[in-house]
Amino acid sequence: MISRLKGTLLTKSSDRVEVETGGGVVYEVDVPLTVFRRLPAVGTALELRTLQVVREDSTALYGFVDAGERELFKRLLGASGVGAKLALAMLSTYDAPRLARALVEKDVPALRQVSGVGKKTAERLVLDLADKVADLAVHRGAGDGAPASPGSQDAVAALVALGFTFADADAAVGAVLAQGEVASTDELIRKALKGG
């Protein structure tokens, strides 16, 4: 089992990288978009935590920057009906702590923003995983884009109705909440529209 990969980043695309080890072996590693955005420049030293998934018809290596991402990916794969493609899509939509919070908080609208996840799939994911990922749902504090007040889901829904993407609405509401308490959902929406 390959658990870490250390070497030079040779190529990168939005879903895959190639890493050359010191021994000259080049590994192709699938990565979620949230990991891709944090990768260094091509030609730079890189260390990834990896998970090797062996199936009847294929073997693939998946890469992550930190252990929490890899652990969440493993747990997603353990859920009924979740394959590597869906798990990657989930971790490409949200970073690991935000995705774990969505599962723990049973935030079906947030999960439905993942490509390939409909209402029934989101409900099944919540049922299967809410208790299994609670330790990974870390609240990181200011600016992490994680709505955490009773009116936050309503505010996100209102911003989406006004034309925001779900991820942008989620981040805008999280930024407002990070600045301190807000008296009402209406105030939260107004501040999010003004950019804080």
C-alpha positions in Angstrom: 0.0 0.0 0.0 1.4 3.4 -1.0 0.5 5.9 1.9 2.8 8.8 1.0 4.5 10.0 -2.1 7.4 12.4 -2.0 9.1 13.8 -5.1 9.0 16.5 -7.7 5.8 17.7 -9.3 6.2 17.0 -13.0 2.7 17.9 -14.4 -0.6 19.0 -13.0 -4.1 19.3 -14.4 -7.3 20.0 -12.5 -7.9 16.4 -11.5 -4.5 14.6 -11.9 -0.8 15.1 -11.2 2.4 13.3 -12.0 5.1 13.0 -9.3 8.6 11.7 -9.9 10.3 10.1 -6.9 14.0 10.3 -6.1 14.4 6.8 -7.7 13.0 8.1 -11.0 9.6 6.4 -10.8 6.7 8.6 -12.0 3.3 8.2 -10.3 0.0 9.4 -11.7 -2.2 10.6 -8.8 -5.8 11.7 -9.0 -6.5 14.7 -6.8 -9.7 16.7 -5.9 -9.9 20.3 -7.0 -9.5 21.5 -3.4 -6.1 19.8 -3.3 -5.2 21.0 -6.8 -5.6 24.6 -5.8 -3.0 24.2 -3.1 -0.3 22.5 -5.1 3.0 24.2 -5.7 4.4 25.1 -9.1 5.5 22.4 -11.5 9.2 21.4 -10.8 8.8 21.9 -7.1 9.2 19.3 -4.3 5.9 17.8 -3.2 4.7 15.4 -0.6 1.2 13.9 -0.8 -0.7 11.6 1.5 -2.1 8.9 -0.8 -4.7 6.2 -0.8 -4.3 3.3 -3.3 -7.6 1.9 -4.4 -7.6 -1.5 -6.1 -10.6 -2.6 -8.0 -11.3 -5.7 -10.1 -10.6 -3.7 -13.3 -8.3 -0.9 -12.2 -5.8 0.4 -9.7 -5.7 4.1 -8.9 -3.8 6.4 -6.5 -5.5 9.4 -4.9 -3.5 12.2 -3.4 -4.2 14.7 -0.6 -2.3 17.4 1.2 -3.3 16.5 4.7 -4.3 13.4 6.7 -7.9 14.7 7.4 -8.7 14.8 3.6 -7.4 11.3 3.1 -9.4 10.0 6.0 -12.6 11.6 4.9 -12.0 10.2 1.4 -11.7 6.7 2.9 -14.9 7.1 4.9 -16.8 8.4 1.9 -15.7 5.3 0.0 -17.1 3.2 2.8 -20.6 4.6 2.3 -23.2 2.7 0.3 -23.1 3.7 -3.4 -20.1 6.0 -3.1 -17.3 5.3 -5.5 -14.1 7.2 -6.0 -15.6 9.4 -8.7 -18.3 10.7 -6.4 -16.0 11.0 -3.4 -13.6 13.1 -5.6 -16.5 15.3 -6.7 -17.5 15.9 -3.1 -14.0 16.9 -2.1 -13.7 19.0 -5.2 -16.8 21.0 -4.2 -15.9 21.5 -0.5 -12.8 21.3 1.5 -12.7 18.3 4.0 -13.8 20.1 7.2 -16.7 21.9 5.4 -17.9 18.7 3.7 -17.7 16.8 7.0 -19.8 19.6 8.7 -22.4 19.4 5.9 -22.7 15.7 6.6 -22.9 16.0 10.4 -25.3 18.9 10.2 -27.5 17.0 7.7 -27.2 19.9 5.3 -28.9 18.3 2.3 -29.0 21.5 0.2 -25.2 21.8 0.5 -24.6 18.2 -0.5 -26.9 18.6 -3.5 -24.5 21.2 -4.9 -22.1 18.3 -5.6 -22.2 17.2 -9.2 -24.0 13.9 -9.4 -25.7 14.2 -6.0 -29.5 14.5 -6.0 -31.9 14.7 -3.1 -32.1 11.0 -2.4 -28.4 10.5 -2.7 -27.7 13.4 -0.3 -30.2 12.1 2.2 -28.6 8.6 2.0 -25.1 10.1 2.5 -26.3 12.0 5.6 -27.9 8.8 7.0 -24.8 6.7 6.3 -22.0 9.2 7.3 -23.3 11.8 9.8 -22.0 9.9 12.8 -18.9 8.5 11.1 -17.4 11.9 10.2 -18.2 14.0 13.3 -14.5 14.0 14.4 -13.5 15.4 11.0 -16.0 18.3 11.1 -13.6 20.8 12.6 -14.8 24.3 13.1 -11.7 26.3 12.0 -12.9 29.8 13.0 -13.0 33.1 11.1 -13.3 33.1 7.4 -13.7 29.4 6.8 -17.0 29.9 5.0 -18.9 27.7 7.3 -22.4 29.0 8.1 -23.1 28.3 11.8 -26.1 30.2 12.9 -29.8 29.2 12.7 -30.6 31.6 9.9 -27.5 30.9 7.9 -29.0 28.2 5.7 -31.9 30.5 4.9 -29.5 33.3 4.0 -27.5 31.0 1.7 -30.7 29.8 0.0 -31.8 33.5 -0.5 -28.4 34.4 -2.0 -28.6 31.4 -4.4 -32.1 32.6 -5.4 -30.6 35.9 -6.2 -28.1 34.3 -8.6 -25.1 33.4 -6.4 -23.5 30.0 -6.8 -24.0 27.9 -3.8 -20.3 27.9 -2.9 -20.1 31.7 -3.2 -23.3 32.2 -1.1 -21.9 29.8 1.5 -18.6 31.7 1.6 -20.3 35.1 1.8 -22.5 34.1 4.7 -19.6 32.5 6.5 -17.5 35.7 6.1 -20.3 37.8 7.6 -20.7 35.3 10.5 -17.0 35.4 11.2 -17.2 39.1 11.9 -19.6 38.6 14.8 -23.3 38.0 15.7 -26.0 39.1 13.3 -29.4 40.1 14.6 -31.6 38.5 11.9 -31.5 36.5 8.7 -32.4 39.7 6.8 -29.4 41.5 8.2 -27.2 38.5 7.4 -28.4 38.6 3.7 -27.8 42.4 3.5 -24.3 42.2 4.9 -23.5 39.2 2.6 -24.7 41.2 -0.4 -22.5 44.1 0.6 -19.5 41.8 0.9 -19.3 41.8 4.7 
